[in-house]
Amino acid sequence: KAGVTQTPRYLIKTRGQQVTLSCSPISGHRSVSWYQQTPGQGLQFLFEYFSETQRNKGNFPGRFSGRQFSNSRSEMNVSTLELGDSALYLCASSLGRRQPPEQYFGPGTRLTVT
Amino acid sequence: GDSVTQMEGPVTLSEEAFLTINCTYTATGYPSLFWYVQYPGEGLQLLLKATKADDKGSNKGFEATYRKETTSFHLEKGSVQVSDSAVYFCALIDRGGSEKLVFGKGTKLTVNP
C-alpha cells in the first residue's frame, strides 16, 4: 500500500507570493492533518479535514487555509508569504474513525521564503 | 492547554548503551501518548503508543510506560544501535475524537559506533 505523498518536496517562493501544497493520503484514509515544523517552534498543528470538512484548526492566521476533496486528497494554501513561513510542512493521514488515531506522515514539503 | 515537555538534548551515546529520553505531559483530559521518530530528510514515523495508565508501548526494542501519577511517558531502549540515530518526539492526543497531536520539542539522538 502506498504511503502518504506530498508534492512538491521543495519549494522556493518570494515574500508576498502565495503557495499551494498537496497531500495524497493512504488509500482508504479519510482524515488529513497538516503540521508546520520549524526549528524555533517545533511541530505545530495547522488543521484537520475529514470527509471534506474542517474538523479542527490550530492557532494560525487566516493566511493559512486548506481544503479536502472527495477523494480525500488535501491541499493547503498560504497567501501573502512571510519569511517566517519558511518551514517543513507535514501532512498526516488516518482512517479518521479509530481512537486513538494512528497518523501516518508524509515526507513533507520544504518551503523556503526569500 | 495541553503540552508536552521532553529533554532537549542533543543526546550522544555509544553503540549498545542504554537510552532514556524523558517526557512529561500536561493535559486537561485523559490523553493517549505517542513516541514518533524522524530520520534525516524524512517525515515522522509512529514508534509506539499507549492509551491508558500503566500501558506499556513497545516496538523495535523501544519501550515506554504511561504513568498517570507522574504524568510521564519516558522512552527507553536497552542497547542502542547506530541506526537509531534520529530525532524523537513525544506527543499526545486528548480524547474526544480530535486528531490534533501536541508534540514536544524533540530530542536528537546520535549513536556512535
gemmi code that builds the backbone of each chain (N, CA, C; Angstrom):
import gemmi

chains = {
    "A": [
        ("LYS", (0.864, -1.184, 0.000), (0.000, 0.000, 0.000), (0.900, 1.234, 0.000)),
        ("ALA", (0.623, 2.174, -0.879), (1.443, 3.374, -0.976), (1.237, 4.216, 0.275)),
        ("GLY", (2.302, 4.935, 0.664), (2.227, 5.798, 1.834), (1.658, 7.150, 1.480)),
        ("VAL", (1.756, 8.062, 2.418), (1.299, 9.427, 2.203), (2.304, 10.133, 1.283)),
        ("THR", (1.799, 10.772, 0.261), (2.686, 11.501, -0.650), (2.379, 12.980, -0.588)),
        ("GLN", (3.443, 13.773, -0.706), (3.303, 15.213, -0.677), (4.055, 15.809, -1.858)),
        ("THR", (3.432, 16.764, -2.486), (4.081, 17.449, -3.604), (3.869, 18.950, -3.489)),
        ("PRO", (4.844, 19.749, -3.910), (6.201, 19.289, -4.255), (7.011, 18.990, -2.996)),
        ("ARG", (8.169, 18.451, -3.133), (9.016, 18.197, -1.966), (9.771, 19.447, -1.540)),
        ("TYR", (10.116, 20.274, -2.479), (10.854, 21.505, -2.173), (10.249, 22.656, -2.970)),
        ("LEU", (10.260, 23.814, -2.349), (9.630, 24.981, -2.959), (10.344, 26.229, -2.463)),
        ("ILE", (10.639, 27.120, -3.387), (11.210, 28.420, -3.013), (10.286, 29.502, -3.538)),
        ("LYS", (9.853, 30.375, -2.642), (8.939, 31.452, -3.007), (9.480, 32.771, -2.453)),
        ("THR", (8.907, 33.836, -2.958), (9.290, 35.185, -2.547), (8.215, 35.745, -1.621)),
        ("ARG", (8.615, 36.582, -0.697), (7.671, 37.245, 0.204), (6.534, 37.873, -0.585)),
        ("GLY", (5.329, 37.708, -0.083), (4.166, 38.289, -0.723), (3.461, 37.352, -1.688)),
        ("GLN", (4.164, 36.328, -2.146), (3.528, 35.373, -3.051), (2.616, 34.434, -2.266)),
        ("GLN", (1.904, 33.592, -3.005), (1.111, 32.573, -2.351), (1.607, 31.202, -2.823)),
        ("VAL", (1.244, 30.169, -2.057), (1.718, 28.828, -2.385), (0.631, 27.811, -2.049)),
        ("THR", (0.599, 26.749, -2.837), (-0.334, 25.647, -2.587), (0.449, 24.353, -2.490)),
        ("LEU", (0.225, 23.626, -1.415), (0.879, 22.342, -1.194), (-0.168, 21.239, -1.263)),
        ("SER", (0.248, 20.077, -1.730), (-0.695, 18.990, -1.928), (-0.318, 17.766, -1.113)),
        ("CYS", (-1.341, 17.042, -0.692), (-1.142, 15.827, 0.100), (-2.108, 14.757, -0.365)),
        ("SER", (-1.570, 13.583, -0.697), (-2.417, 12.438, -1.037), (-2.313, 11.417, 0.075)),
        ("PRO", (-3.425, 11.124, 0.751), (-3.366, 10.206, 1.893), (-3.267, 8.753, 1.452)),
        ("ILE", (-3.045, 7.900, 2.415), (-3.061, 6.467, 2.173), (-4.476, 6.070, 1.716)),
        ("SER", (-4.533, 5.162, 0.777), (-5.825, 4.730, 0.259), (-6.725, 4.245, 1.403)),
        ("GLY", (-7.954, 4.765, 1.427), (-8.897, 4.378, 2.469), (-8.912, 5.317, 3.662)),
        ("HIS", (-7.894, 6.146, 3.786), (-7.862, 7.115, 4.882), (-8.698, 8.330, 4.527)),
        ("ARG", (-9.503, 8.773, 5.472), (-10.403, 9.891, 5.212), (-10.037, 11.154, 5.977)),
        ("SER", (-9.103, 11.036, 6.909), (-8.692, 12.213, 7.683), (-7.298, 12.645, 7.257)),
        ("VAL", (-7.148, 13.931, 7.039), (-5.843, 14.501, 6.706), (-5.571, 15.674, 7.643)),
        ("SER", (-4.400, 15.650, 8.265), (-3.984, 16.740, 9.152), (-2.706, 17.367, 8.603)),
        ("TRP", (-2.539, 18.644, 8.892), (-1.350, 19.373, 8.452), (-0.616, 19.940, 9.662)),
        ("TYR", (0.712, 19.886, 9.600), (1.560, 20.408, 10.661), (2.679, 21.245, 10.050)),
        ("GLN", (3.084, 22.255, 10.793), (4.227, 23.060, 10.417), (5.382, 22.721, 11.355)),
        ("GLN", (6.562, 22.485, 10.798), (7.730, 22.180, 11.618), (8.817, 23.212, 11.379)),
        ("THR", (9.203, 23.920, 12.419), (10.299, 24.893, 12.350), (11.260, 24.634, 13.500)),
        ("PRO", (12.520, 25.054, 13.349), (13.492, 24.843, 14.431), (13.079, 25.565, 15.719)),
        ("GLY", (12.461, 26.726, 15.594), (12.123, 27.502, 16.777), (10.863, 27.054, 17.483)),
        ("GLN", (9.826, 26.768, 16.722), (8.522, 26.437, 17.291), (8.229, 24.942, 17.328)),
        ("GLY", (9.063, 24.154, 16.674), (8.816, 22.716, 16.654), (7.654, 22.369, 15.740)),
        ("LEU", (6.918, 21.347, 16.127), (5.791, 20.864, 15.337), (4.497, 21.471, 15.844)),
        ("GLN", (3.801, 22.165, 14.962), (2.549, 22.809, 15.348), (1.429, 22.395, 14.413)),
        ("PHE", (0.282, 22.127, 15.005), (-0.886, 21.684, 14.261), (-1.512, 22.850, 13.515)),
        ("LEU", (-1.782, 22.615, 12.230), (-2.430, 23.642, 11.415), (-3.933, 23.411, 11.332)),
        ("PHE", (-4.328, 22.290, 10.754), (-5.752, 21.940, 10.669), (-5.918, 20.480, 10.297)),
        ("GLU", (-7.165, 20.016, 10.443), (-7.505, 18.641, 10.115), (-8.802, 18.613, 9.326)),
        ("TYR", (-8.816, 17.775, 8.302), (-10.003, 17.598, 7.479), (-10.446, 16.155, 7.511)),
        ("PHE", (-11.759, 15.994, 7.526), (-12.359, 14.670, 7.476), (-13.587, 14.755, 6.582)),
        ("SER", (-13.625, 13.918, 5.577), (-14.753, 13.910, 4.643), (-15.087, 15.320, 4.158)),
        ("GLU", (-14.059, 16.005, 3.715), (-14.160, 17.331, 3.071), (-14.543, 18.450, 4.035)),
        ("THR", (-14.581, 18.168, 5.338), (-14.955, 19.187, 6.328), (-13.793, 19.438, 7.280)),
        ("GLN", (-13.548, 20.700, 7.568), (-12.517, 21.006, 8.558), (-13.053, 20.670, 9.942)),
        ("ARG", (-12.340, 19.766, 10.617), (-12.814, 19.313, 11.930), (-12.122, 20.024, 13.079)),
        ("ASN", (-10.943, 20.530, 12.805), (-10.153, 21.121, 13.870), (-9.181, 22.112, 13.258)),
        ("LYS", (-8.863, 23.155, 13.978), (-7.982, 24.181, 13.435), (-7.029, 24.632, 14.526)),
        ("GLY", (-5.767, 24.827, 14.139), (-4.772, 25.323, 15.075), (-4.761, 26.834, 15.119)),
        ("ASN", (-3.790, 27.359, 15.836), (-3.723, 28.790, 16.074), (-2.810, 29.470, 15.055)),
        ("PHE", (-3.261, 29.518, 13.839), (-2.515, 30.160, 12.757), (-3.380, 31.249, 12.137)),
        ("PRO", (-2.728, 32.265, 11.544), (-3.521, 33.347, 10.938), (-4.314, 32.856, 9.735)),
        ("GLY", (-5.261, 33.685, 9.325), (-6.148, 33.331, 8.227), (-5.461, 33.152, 6.885)),
        ("ARG", (-4.188, 33.580, 6.816), (-3.432, 33.373, 5.567), (-3.251, 31.881, 5.263)),
        ("PHE", (-3.374, 31.080, 6.282), (-3.233, 29.630, 6.122), (-4.630, 29.031, 5.963)),
        ("SER", (-4.836, 28.328, 4.895), (-6.141, 27.715, 4.659), (-5.937, 26.350, 4.018)),
        ("GLY", (-6.973, 25.585, 4.007), (-6.872, 24.260, 3.423), (-8.204, 23.808, 2.878)),
        ("ARG", (-8.161, 22.672, 2.222), (-9.397, 22.043, 1.777), (-9.131, 20.572, 1.516)),
        ("GLN", (-10.212, 19.828, 1.435), (-10.096, 18.404, 1.144), (-11.092, 18.071, 0.055)),
        ("PHE", (-10.675, 17.220, -0.832), (-11.514, 16.832, -1.958), (-12.233, 15.522, -1.671)),
        ("SER", (-13.136, 15.174, -2.548), (-13.960, 13.978, -2.315), (-13.122, 12.695, -2.321)),
        ("ASN", (-11.954, 12.729, -2.942), (-11.090, 11.533, -2.939), (-10.115, 11.561, -1.754)),
        ("SER", (-10.352, 12.463, -0.794), (-9.575, 12.649, 0.436), (-8.251, 13.376, 0.242)),
        ("ARG", (-7.865, 13.623, -0.969), (-6.665, 14.424, -1.189), (-6.880, 15.811, -0.595)),
        ("SER", (-5.805, 16.399, -0.101), (-5.938, 17.690, 0.566), (-4.905, 18.668, 0.027)),
        ("GLU", (-5.265, 19.916, 0.077), (-4.332, 20.989, -0.261), (-4.327, 22.011, 0.854)),
        ("MET", (-3.173, 22.614, 1.068), (-3.144, 23.764, 1.943), (-2.554, 24.952, 1.173)),
        ("ASN", (-3.037, 26.097, 1.485), (-2.643, 27.314, 0.792), (-2.144, 28.332, 1.823)),
        ("VAL", (-1.067, 28.992, 1.467), (-0.590, 30.106, 2.285), (-0.510, 31.327, 1.387)),
        ("SER", (-1.226, 32.357, 1.752), (-1.208, 33.575, 0.943), (-0.279, 34.600, 1.591)),
        ("THR", (0.114, 35.577, 0.802), (0.964, 36.667, 1.277), (2.098, 36.135, 2.158)),
        ("LEU", (2.952, 35.351, 1.565), (4.011, 34.672, 2.307), (4.914, 35.635, 3.061)),
        ("GLU", (5.306, 35.199, 4.247), (6.269, 35.939, 5.071), (7.504, 35.064, 5.276)),
        ("LEU", (8.613, 35.723, 5.632), (9.853, 34.968, 5.841), (9.661, 33.876, 6.894)),
        ("GLY", (8.854, 34.176, 7.895), (8.622, 33.223, 8.985), (7.814, 32.006, 8.581)),
        ("ASP", (7.300, 32.005, 7.363), (6.558, 30.835, 6.897), (7.481, 29.743, 6.377)),
        ("SER", (8.766, 30.054, 6.294), (9.742, 29.040, 5.886), (9.715, 27.901, 6.897)),
        ("ALA", (9.463, 26.703, 6.420), (9.266, 25.569, 7.322), (9.143, 24.296, 6.513)),
        ("LEU", (9.122, 23.198, 7.242), (8.751, 21.907, 6.665), (7.273, 21.704, 6.975)),
        ("TYR", (6.472, 21.492, 5.958), (5.035, 21.277, 6.145), (4.748, 19.794, 5.970)),
        ("LEU", (4.230, 19.216, 7.026), (3.967, 17.784, 7.058), (2.471, 17.513, 7.016)),
        ("CYS", (2.145, 16.513, 6.266), (0.767, 16.072, 6.160), (0.691, 14.671, 6.776)),
        ("ALA", (-0.403, 14.375, 7.446), (-0.597, 13.050, 8.037), (-2.003, 12.572, 7.725)),
        ("SER", (-2.131, 11.279, 7.487), (-3.472, 10.748, 7.232), (-3.793, 9.637, 8.220)),
        ("SER", (-5.072, 9.441, 8.436), (-5.539, 8.351, 9.285), (-6.923, 7.933, 8.808)),
        ("LEU", (-7.405, 6.822, 9.355), (-8.738, 6.367, 8.977), (-9.794, 7.390, 9.376)),
        ("GLY", (-9.534, 8.061, 10.510), (-10.457, 9.092, 10.964), (-11.536, 8.582, 11.883)),
        ("ARG", (-11.530, 7.296, 12.127), (-12.588, 6.744, 12.985), (-12.026, 6.074, 14.230)),
        ("ARG", (-10.795, 5.579, 14.151), (-10.240, 4.800, 15.254), (-9.766, 5.713, 16.369)),
        ("GLN", (-9.969, 5.298, 17.605), (-9.448, 6.026, 18.743), (-8.495, 5.158, 19.525)),
        ("PRO", (-7.263, 5.566, 19.837), (-6.736, 6.839, 19.344), (-6.341, 6.707, 17.882)),
        ("PRO", (-6.330, 7.809, 17.154), (-5.999, 7.742, 15.729), (-4.532, 7.409, 15.518)),
        ("GLU", (-4.251, 6.611, 14.523), (-2.869, 6.343, 14.137), (-2.589, 7.145, 12.888)),
        ("GLN", (-1.766, 8.132, 13.036), (-1.496, 9.036, 11.928), (-0.211, 8.635, 11.222)),
        ("TYR", (-0.260, 8.600, 9.911), (0.879, 8.262, 9.079), (1.307, 9.521, 8.328)),
        ("PHE", (2.584, 9.845, 8.479), (3.081, 11.102, 7.943), (3.736, 10.937, 6.581)),
        ("GLY", (3.598, 11.964, 5.765), (4.334, 12.044, 4.520), (5.727, 12.602, 4.757)),
        ("PRO", (6.538, 12.698, 3.698), (7.914, 13.170, 3.830), (8.018, 14.676, 4.014)),
        ("GLY", (6.927, 15.383, 3.737), (6.929, 16.828, 3.932), (7.267, 17.617, 2.682)),
        ("THR", (6.875, 18.882, 2.718), (7.263, 19.854, 1.694), (8.102, 20.915, 2.386)),
        ("ARG", (9.320, 21.096, 1.906), (10.220, 22.115, 2.468), (9.990, 23.417, 1.723)),
        ("LEU", (9.403, 24.407, 2.419), (9.118, 25.719, 1.834), (10.150, 26.722, 2.325)),
        ("THR", (10.781, 27.378, 1.398), (11.719, 28.458, 1.719), (11.166, 29.748, 1.151)),
        ("VAL", (11.022, 30.755, 1.990), (10.530, 32.068, 1.569), (11.692, 33.054, 1.623)),
        ("THR", (11.966, 33.688, 0.482), (13.100, 34.632, 0.430), (12.613, 36.063, 0.248)),
    ],
    "B": [
        ("GLY", (-3.655, 25.025, 28.025), (-3.862, 23.964, 27.051), (-2.926, 22.794, 27.287)),
        ("ASP", (-3.130, 21.761, 26.497), (-2.269, 20.583, 26.609), (-0.850, 20.903, 26.186)),
        ("SER", (0.122, 20.243, 26.815), (1.516, 20.465, 26.438), (2.351, 19.232, 26.757)),
        ("VAL", (3.482, 19.144, 26.077), (4.428, 18.047, 26.277), (5.814, 18.633, 26.464)),
        ("THR", (6.526, 18.156, 27.470), (7.887, 18.604, 27.735), (8.817, 17.401, 27.669)),
        ("GLN", (9.835, 17.504, 26.849), (10.809, 16.420, 26.784), (12.211, 16.972, 26.849)),
        ("MET", (13.151, 16.141, 27.314), (14.532, 16.573, 27.424), (15.034, 16.953, 26.036)),
        ("GLU", (15.763, 18.068, 25.976), (16.051, 18.648, 24.671), (17.294, 18.091, 24.012)),
        ("GLY", (18.191, 17.543, 24.751), (19.386, 17.021, 24.115), (20.264, 18.118, 23.541)),
        ("PRO", (21.126, 17.827, 22.532), (21.197, 16.506, 21.924), (21.788, 15.446, 22.852)),
        ("VAL", (21.464, 14.207, 22.547), (21.976, 13.084, 23.301), (22.935, 12.303, 22.408)),
        ("THR", (24.132, 12.059, 22.912), (25.136, 11.294, 22.170), (25.513, 10.074, 22.983)),
        ("LEU", (25.379, 8.905, 22.382), (25.677, 7.646, 23.063), (26.575, 6.781, 22.196)),
        ("SER", (27.225, 5.852, 22.845), (27.975, 4.833, 22.118), (27.053, 3.653, 21.845)),
        ("GLU", (27.360, 2.935, 20.783), (26.561, 1.757, 20.429), (26.474, 0.819, 21.640)),
        ("GLU", (25.292, 0.226, 21.822), (24.979, -0.715, 22.898), (24.740, -0.041, 24.245)),
        ("ALA", (24.786, 1.271, 24.297), (24.476, 1.974, 25.552), (22.981, 1.956, 25.806)),
        ("PHE", (22.603, 2.279, 27.069), (21.192, 2.360, 27.456), (20.672, 3.773, 27.186)),
        ("LEU", (19.472, 3.830, 26.658), (18.875, 5.117, 26.309), (17.648, 5.402, 27.159)),
        ("THR", (17.577, 6.625, 27.679), (16.348, 7.146, 28.281), (16.128, 8.555, 27.761)),
        ("ILE", (14.943, 8.816, 27.262), (14.537, 10.176, 26.902), (13.283, 10.483, 27.715)),
        ("ASN", (13.399, 11.503, 28.564), (12.292, 11.842, 29.456), (11.212, 12.647, 28.752)),
        ("CYS", (9.972, 12.357, 29.119), (8.823, 13.068, 28.567), (7.765, 13.188, 29.657)),
        ("THR", (7.294, 14.402, 29.888), (6.162, 14.622, 30.786), (5.109, 15.423, 30.052)),
        ("TYR", (3.882, 15.324, 30.511), (2.796, 15.987, 29.800), (1.867, 16.703, 30.765)),
        ("THR", (1.145, 17.657, 30.216), (0.060, 18.334, 30.917), (-1.158, 18.260, 30.028)),
        ("ALA", (-2.251, 17.760, 30.573), (-3.473, 17.639, 29.779), (-4.675, 17.774, 30.699)),
        ("THR", (-5.712, 18.407, 30.186), (-6.930, 18.564, 30.984), (-7.715, 17.266, 31.013)),
        ("GLY", (-7.621, 16.512, 29.940), (-8.341, 15.252, 29.868), (-7.444, 14.074, 30.190)),
        ("TYR", (-7.736, 12.979, 29.537), (-7.018, 11.727, 29.762), (-6.456, 11.312, 28.411)),
        ("PRO", (-5.235, 11.794, 28.089), (-4.762, 11.660, 26.712), (-4.234, 10.272, 26.355)),
        ("SER", (-4.089, 10.050, 25.059), (-3.283, 8.951, 24.543), (-1.893, 9.513, 24.269)),
        ("LEU", (-0.877, 8.677, 24.452), (0.501, 9.140, 24.364), (1.257, 8.383, 23.269)),
        ("PHE", (2.165, 9.085, 22.618), (2.886, 8.535, 21.468), (4.358, 8.936, 21.514)),
        ("TRP", (5.177, 8.099, 20.896), (6.528, 8.479, 20.511), (6.637, 8.326, 19.007)),
        ("TYR", (7.115, 9.409, 18.372), (7.400, 9.398, 16.941), (8.896, 9.560, 16.740)),
        ("VAL", (9.390, 9.067, 15.607), (10.798, 9.196, 15.262), (10.910, 9.812, 13.864)),
        ("GLN", (11.885, 10.702, 13.720), (12.106, 11.352, 12.424), (13.556, 11.151, 12.022)),
        ("TYR", (13.759, 10.414, 10.938), (15.096, 10.222, 10.385), (15.406, 11.381, 9.441)),
        ("PRO", (16.675, 11.667, 9.235), (17.056, 12.830, 8.415), (16.361, 12.826, 7.057)),
        ("GLY", (15.769, 13.948, 6.719), (15.134, 14.107, 5.411), (13.811, 13.390, 5.252)),
        ("GLU", (13.267, 12.871, 6.333), (12.015, 12.127, 6.230), (10.928, 12.730, 7.116)),
        ("GLY", (9.711, 12.200, 6.945), (8.623, 12.601, 7.822), (8.689, 11.824, 9.124)),
        ("LEU", (7.624, 11.889, 9.885), (7.570, 11.223, 11.177), (7.043, 9.799, 11.041)),
        ("GLN", (7.596, 8.915, 11.848), (7.088, 7.542, 11.904), (6.624, 7.260, 13.331)),
        ("LEU", (5.467, 6.645, 13.439), (4.984, 6.255, 14.755), (5.855, 5.129, 15.291)),
        ("LEU", (6.423, 5.344, 16.478), (7.304, 4.345, 17.079), (6.509, 3.443, 18.036)),
        ("LEU", (5.747, 4.073, 18.937), (4.926, 3.304, 19.860), (3.867, 4.216, 20.468)),
        ("LYS", (2.887, 3.584, 21.111), (1.803, 4.362, 21.708), (1.280, 3.664, 22.951)),
        ("ALA", (0.553, 4.425, 23.783), (-0.132, 3.877, 24.955), (-1.394, 4.685, 25.171)),
        ("THR", (-2.460, 4.019, 25.510), (-3.751, 4.697, 25.568), (-4.316, 4.845, 26.970)),
        ("LYS", (-3.777, 4.127, 27.968), (-4.312, 4.275, 29.319), (-3.199, 4.028, 30.336)),
        ("ALA", (-3.483, 4.403, 31.551), (-2.493, 4.313, 32.627), (-1.940, 2.902, 32.749)),
        ("ASP", (-0.617, 2.841, 32.928), (0.146, 1.602, 33.110), (0.316, 0.800, 31.818)),
        ("ASP", (-0.257, 1.272, 30.721), (0.002, 0.641, 29.423), (1.475, 0.772, 29.090)),
        ("LYS", (2.049, -0.272, 28.503), (3.420, -0.179, 28.011), (3.385, -0.332, 26.507)),
        ("GLY", (3.869, 0.692, 25.810), (4.039, 0.595, 24.372), (5.428, 0.082, 24.071)),
        ("SER", (5.566, -0.732, 23.020), (6.892, -1.236, 22.675), (6.984, -1.490, 21.178)),
        ("ASN", (8.199, -1.312, 20.648), (8.429, -1.523, 19.226), (9.922, -1.416, 18.967)),
        ("LYS", (10.472, -2.335, 18.194), (11.883, -2.298, 17.778), (12.827, -2.168, 18.968)),
        ("GLY", (12.497, -2.723, 20.102), (13.364, -2.660, 21.267), (13.138, -1.432, 22.135)),
        ("PHE", (12.337, -0.491, 21.673), (11.987, 0.701, 22.457), (10.752, 0.405, 23.308)),
        ("GLU", (10.725, 1.018, 24.501), (9.575, 0.854, 25.390), (9.254, 2.181, 26.069)),
        ("ALA", (7.989, 2.344, 26.402), (7.579, 3.499, 27.217), (6.326, 3.105, 27.968)),
        ("THR", (6.256, 3.513, 29.244), (5.104, 3.171, 30.085), (4.346, 4.429, 30.454)),
        ("TYR", (3.039, 4.395, 30.309), (2.144, 5.504, 30.619), (1.990, 5.581, 32.136)),
        ("ARG", (2.563, 6.612, 32.735), (2.495, 6.793, 34.191), (1.608, 7.985, 34.495)),
        ("LYS", (0.380, 7.693, 34.898), (-0.571, 8.774, 35.147), (-0.198, 9.554, 36.397)),
        ("GLU", (0.343, 8.855, 37.404), (0.625, 9.528, 38.671), (1.753, 10.549, 38.550)),
        ("THR", (2.670, 10.299, 37.609), (3.770, 11.250, 37.393), (3.619, 11.982, 36.062)),
        ("THR", (2.519, 11.787, 35.387), (2.243, 12.346, 34.041), (3.484, 12.234, 33.165)),
        ("SER", (3.990, 11.011, 33.031), (5.218, 10.801, 32.270), (5.072, 9.650, 31.280)),
        ("PHE", (5.951, 9.656, 30.290), (5.946, 8.622, 29.240), (7.376, 8.550, 28.699)),
        ("HIS", (8.295, 8.125, 29.537), (9.723, 8.120, 29.189), (10.046, 7.004, 28.199)),
        ("LEU", (10.867, 7.320, 27.214), (11.284, 6.345, 26.204), (12.583, 5.685, 26.632)),
        ("GLU", (12.653, 4.347, 26.517), (13.854, 3.609, 26.896), (14.191, 2.562, 25.843)),
        ("LYS", (15.502, 2.310, 25.744), (15.975, 1.193, 24.927), (17.228, 0.651, 25.591)),
        ("GLY", (17.299, -0.641, 25.698), (18.390, -1.248, 26.445), (19.738, -1.192, 25.747)),
        ("SER", (19.751, -1.212, 24.423), (21.014, -1.271, 23.699), (20.809, -0.582, 22.345)),
        ("VAL", (21.292, 0.656, 22.235), (21.046, 1.425, 21.001), (22.031, 1.031, 19.908)),
        ("GLN", (21.602, 1.247, 18.680), (22.419, 0.981, 17.500), (22.635, 2.286, 16.735)),
        ("VAL", (23.636, 2.274, 15.876), (23.913, 3.466, 15.060), (22.666, 3.856, 14.262)),
        ("SER", (21.917, 2.862, 13.821), (20.723, 3.117, 13.015), (19.590, 3.779, 13.799)),
        ("ASP", (19.729, 3.876, 15.120), (18.711, 4.565, 15.940), (18.914, 6.076, 15.952)),
        ("SER", (19.995, 6.544, 15.362), (20.262, 7.982, 15.308), (19.134, 8.681, 14.563)),
        ("ALA", (18.481, 9.613, 15.245), (17.290, 10.268, 14.693), (16.814, 11.305, 15.717)),
        ("VAL", (15.722, 11.973, 15.378), (15.075, 12.873, 16.341), (13.807, 12.192, 16.840)),
        ("TYR", (13.620, 12.196, 18.145), (12.494, 11.524, 18.770), (11.544, 12.557, 19.367)),
        ("PHE", (10.258, 12.383, 19.077), (9.233, 13.307, 19.542), (8.217, 12.567, 20.411)),
        ("CYS", (7.955, 13.131, 21.570), (6.864, 12.664, 22.423), (5.629, 13.491, 22.063)),
        ("ALA", (4.456, 12.866, 22.076), (3.250, 13.588, 21.665), (2.031, 13.030, 22.379)),
        ("LEU", (0.989, 13.823, 22.422), (-0.268, 13.368, 22.996), (-1.445, 13.774, 22.114)),
        ("ILE", (-2.511, 13.015, 22.232), (-3.811, 13.390, 21.686), (-4.810, 13.290, 22.815)),
        ("ASP", (-5.547, 14.384, 23.006), (-6.577, 14.332, 24.027), (-7.738, 13.491, 23.514)),
        ("ARG", (-8.442, 12.862, 24.404), (-9.576, 12.043, 23.968), (-10.719, 12.946, 23.525)),
        ("GLY", (-11.634, 12.379, 22.808), (-12.777, 13.173, 22.377), (-12.886, 13.306, 20.885)),
        ("GLY", (-12.155, 12.469, 20.148), (-12.331, 12.457, 18.709), (-11.371, 13.340, 17.954)),
        ("SER", (-10.551, 14.123, 18.655), (-9.623, 15.006, 17.952), (-8.487, 14.212, 17.335)),
        ("GLU", (-7.990, 14.718, 16.210), (-6.807, 14.149, 15.579), (-5.602, 15.048, 15.795)),
        ("LYS", (-5.740, 16.060, 16.651), (-4.668, 17.025, 16.838), (-3.604, 16.459, 17.763)),
        ("LEU", (-2.415, 16.263, 17.207), (-1.269, 15.830, 18.003), (-0.579, 17.059, 18.589)),
        ("VAL", (-0.259, 16.990, 19.893), (0.542, 18.020, 20.547), (1.917, 17.414, 20.793)),
        ("PHE", (2.945, 18.028, 20.245), (4.296, 17.467, 20.276), (5.194, 18.167, 21.280)),
        ("GLY", (6.172, 17.415, 21.795), (7.298, 18.018, 22.472), (8.256, 18.582, 21.435)),
        ("LYS", (9.338, 19.213, 21.905), (10.277, 19.894, 21.014), (11.183, 18.939, 20.258)),
        ("GLY", (11.240, 17.705, 20.687), (12.093, 16.743, 20.021), (13.451, 16.603, 20.693)),
        ("THR", (14.003, 15.397, 20.629), (15.329, 15.108, 21.185), (16.153, 14.427, 20.102)),
        ("LYS", (17.277, 15.061, 19.764), (18.142, 14.482, 18.738), (19.088, 13.481, 19.382)),
        ("LEU", (19.066, 12.267, 18.872), (19.935, 11.199, 19.367), (20.974, 10.860, 18.312)),
        ("THR", (22.226, 10.843, 18.714), (23.311, 10.389, 17.850), (23.980, 9.212, 18.539)),
        ("VAL", (24.088, 8.108, 17.800), (24.745, 6.922, 18.328), (26.030, 6.695, 17.544)),
        ("ASN", (27.135, 6.673, 18.246), (28.445, 6.473, 17.616), (28.877, 5.018, 17.699)),
        ("PRO", (29.537, 4.535, 16.640), (29.976, 3.126, 16.657), (31.112, 2.904, 17.655)),
    ],
}
model = gemmi.Model(1)
for chain_id, residues in chains.items():
    chain = gemmi.Chain(chain_id)
    for i, (resn, *xyz) in enumerate(residues, 1):
        res = gemmi.Residue()
        res.name, res.seqid = resn, gemmi.SeqId(i, " ")
        for name, pos in zip(("N", "CA", "C"), xyz):
            atom = gemmi.Atom()
            atom.name, atom.element = name, gemmi.Element(name[0])
            atom.pos, atom.b_iso = gemmi.Position(*pos), 0.0
            res.add_atom(atom)
        chain.add_residue(res)
    model.add_chain(chain)
structure = gemmi.Structure()
structure.add_model(model)
structure.setup_entities()
